[in-house]
Amino acid sequence: MKKKKEKKMEGEHRELLSKKKFKFIQKVGVELEGGWENRPSGYDIHTDSSVSCRGTLKGESRTEPKKSVAELFEEINTKYPDDIDKSCGFHVHISLKEGMYPALMEEGFYKYFLYRMGILAKYIRNAGNETDYKNFLYCFGNHNTYCIRLFKPEEQMSGKEGRRSMLNFCSIKKHGTLECRLFPMFEKRSTARMAAYEYIDTVETYLSKYKIEKIEKEVVIHDEEDEFGLEASCA
């Protein structure tokens, strides 16, 4: 039954990808932390002292900035590490078209981001990989000090706050990208692709509504706690 559910979701995922064209994002890339048994040809592995998994080579591999989700997924599949553990993160970077960053610095976007990540948790659970589900909830539940629930974009961009938050605005000034540090490295490549797509779609959807409706002041989110006991608050 789990395999059937996963195949169905993969099919829906591919259908979405075939239609997906960026409106507000310029390019997207990811950082893949883990261990590799042999040095993969065609790209470098950068040293990262926080990575403690097994592997002959340990550290971080970075995809090239891509203009489409399909191109990004192809490189994720190629560069995915052989070994991972809880010390490994899957970080997604996006660059935006001119004038778009201020919209994502508003509290409404952060609330919407948390809401969509709650939906992602359900997707991961339904896909049937218990380890991926538990590891994501560990990060989403604010237990990982490398991706805390902190939303202070102005302070991060000015250097008054550090970068280890679910959304890292320090990266805008340093790399010209908004970094999502929420995701762990997943056991399954399909879960990693799902997470990357959900984050990308969160940004595109919010900016589309923001541009058209000025987000109606704020995205409507249920007031009650979700089933994970996590409120979409900015505290």
ABEGO torsion letter per residue (X at the ends): XAAAAAAAAAAAAAAAAAABBBAABABBBBBBBEBBABBBBGBBBBBBAABABBEABBEBBBBBBBABAAAAAAAAAAABBABBBAABBBBBBBBBBBGAAAAAABAAAAAAAAAAAAAAAAAAAAAGBAAAAAAAAAAAAGABAABBBBBBAAAAAAGABBABBABBAAAAAAAGBBBBAABBBBABAAAAAAAAAAAAAAAAAAAAAAAAAGGGGBBBBBABBBAAGBBBBAX
